[in-house]
Amino acid sequence: MMNSQCFVEQTGTEELLERVGRYCAECFSEFVPGERIYYDMNDYRYLCGSCAETLSEKMDERCEIVEDEGGSLF
């Protein structure tokens, strides 16, 4: 489930896409007019639904990315 505190969901109208860009800031897929796009309020960028969902799963309630405990080499 996507954290609505961290993202603003919008419909990618032709006018909006002309102003903000036509590509997801994470995977660089092209937005299609009418597609649901998500504004990442933490990093000030637009994401596709798939990238927003993936990022949301890594965030806590304060919209901060939580690192995995086992990610260190030491």
C-alpha positions as CSV (number, residue, x, y, z in Angstrom):
1,M,0.0,0.0,0.0
2,M,1.4,3.4,-1.0
3,N,2.0,6.0,1.7
4,S,-0.2,9.0,0.7
5,Q,1.9,11.3,3.0
6,C,4.9,10.8,0.8
7,F,3.4,11.0,-2.7
8,V,0.8,13.1,-4.5
9,E,-1.1,11.1,-7.1
10,Q,-2.0,13.0,-10.3
11,T,-3.3,12.2,-13.8
12,G,-0.7,12.8,-16.3
13,T,-2.5,15.3,-18.6
14,E,-0.8,16.6,-21.7
15,E,-0.4,20.0,-20.1
16,L,1.1,18.5,-16.9
17,L,3.5,16.3,-18.8
18,E,4.7,19.3,-20.9
19,R,5.5,21.2,-17.8
20,V,7.2,18.5,-15.6
21,G,8.7,16.2,-18.2
22,R,7.6,12.9,-19.7
23,Y,9.8,10.4,-18.0
24,C,9.9,8.7,-14.6
25,A,12.8,10.0,-12.6
26,E,13.7,6.5,-11.4
27,C,13.3,4.1,-14.3
28,F,13.1,6.6,-17.2
29,S,10.0,5.0,-18.7
30,E,7.9,7.5,-20.7
31,F,4.6,8.7,-19.2
32,V,1.5,8.2,-21.3
33,P,-1.2,11.0,-21.2
34,G,-3.9,9.8,-18.8
35,E,-1.6,7.6,-16.8
36,R,-1.5,8.0,-13.0
37,I,1.8,9.6,-12.0
38,Y,3.2,10.2,-8.5
39,Y,5.0,13.2,-7.2
40,D,7.7,12.2,-4.6
41,M,7.4,15.1,-2.1
42,N,10.7,14.0,-0.3
43,D,12.9,14.1,-3.4
44,Y,10.8,16.5,-5.6
45,R,10.4,14.3,-8.6
46,Y,7.7,12.5,-10.6
47,L,7.6,8.7,-10.6
48,C,5.5,6.0,-12.4
49,G,3.2,3.9,-10.3
50,S,5.6,0.9,-10.2
51,C,8.6,3.0,-9.0
52,A,6.4,4.9,-6.5
53,E,5.1,1.6,-5.0
54,T,8.6,0.1,-4.8
55,L,9.9,3.2,-3.1
56,S,6.9,3.4,-0.7
57,E,7.7,-0.1,0.5
58,K,11.2,1.1,1.6
59,M,9.9,4.2,3.5
60,D,8.8,4.6,7.1
61,E,6.0,6.8,8.3
62,R,8.2,10.0,8.0
63,C,8.9,9.3,4.3
64,E,12.5,8.3,5.0
65,I,14.1,5.3,3.4
66,V,14.8,2.6,5.9
67,E,18.0,0.7,5.2
68,D,18.2,-3.0,5.5
69,E,20.0,-4.2,8.7
70,G,22.2,-6.7,6.8
71,G,23.5,-4.3,4.1
72,S,26.9,-3.7,5.6
73,L,30.1,-5.5,4.7
74,F,31.3,-5.4,8.3
